[in-house]
Amino acid sequence: MNHAVILGATGGIGSALAHSLAPKYRLSLVGRNLEKLKELSRLPNSDIIPTDLSSELEVSALFDMLDPVDLLVYAAGVIKPELIKTASSEHVQRVLDANLIGLLYTLKYAESRLQEGSRVYVLGARPELITYRGFAAYAAAKAGVKALIDVAAIEMKRKTSFTLVLPKATASPFWETVGTPPKDALKPEEVANAIWQSLEQDAKSALLVG
C-alpha cells in the first residue's frame, strides 16, 4: 500500500483529503491540533504525528521516523489579516512560518524519504484572490511558495513531480479570521476530489480547482 503524508491534515482541505485517500493509502497525518488529529486517527491505515512545522528540529525528526513516501501534500497555512503599517514582527513571522518556512523545511527533509516517481502537492493561492488590504504577509508568503516549488522541481526533477494546487475561494476554517466565505465557495471535499482525480493522470505543474 502506498504511503501518503499530509501536512496540515487538521485543516479543511487536509482533513477532506485524508478521508479521500484513506481507503487506498497508508496515511501519516501531520498537524499541531492534537484533538483534531485524534479524530482523524479513526480513519483506516492512519498514523497521527503532532508536529510544529515552523520548527526545523521537529520537521527533521518527523521525516527521520517516516517510511518512504509516495505522496506528500503540504496543506498547512495560516492567515490573520493585518495592514502593513500595523503588522508586528510576530504576525509576519507566524504567517511566513506556516505558509512558506514550514514548506522549505518539509522539502529539505522529505527529499531523502521521497520515492522515485513520487508526487508532491502544495496548496497555493491565486494571486487575484489574495491581493487585498491586510493580506500583505500572506500574499508574499504564497508568492514565495510558488518560487520555492519551482526551484524544488528543478533540484529534484529526477525523483519527484510537483503540483501547485490553486483553488478558488474554499469554505474552510481559513475564513474564521477573514470573514464570510463567498456563496459560490468550493467545499474542501471538492478540492480534495480534484487532487484525488489528478493522481490518476500525468503530473502537471499546476492544478486549478473551480
CORGINOR-V270759 format. One record per helix or strand of 3 or more residues. SS is the DSSP state (2 for helix, 1 for strand). FROM is the first residue (numbers start at 1). TO is the last residue. If there is no record, write none. Layout:
<<SS,FROM,TO> <SS,FROM,TO>>
//
This chain:
<<1,3,7> <2,12,21> <1,26,31> <2,34,40> <1,46,50> <2,56,65> <1,69,74> <2,84,86> <2,89,110> <1,114,123> <2,127,130> <2,136,155> <1,160,167> <2,173,177> <2,188,198> <1,206,209>>
//
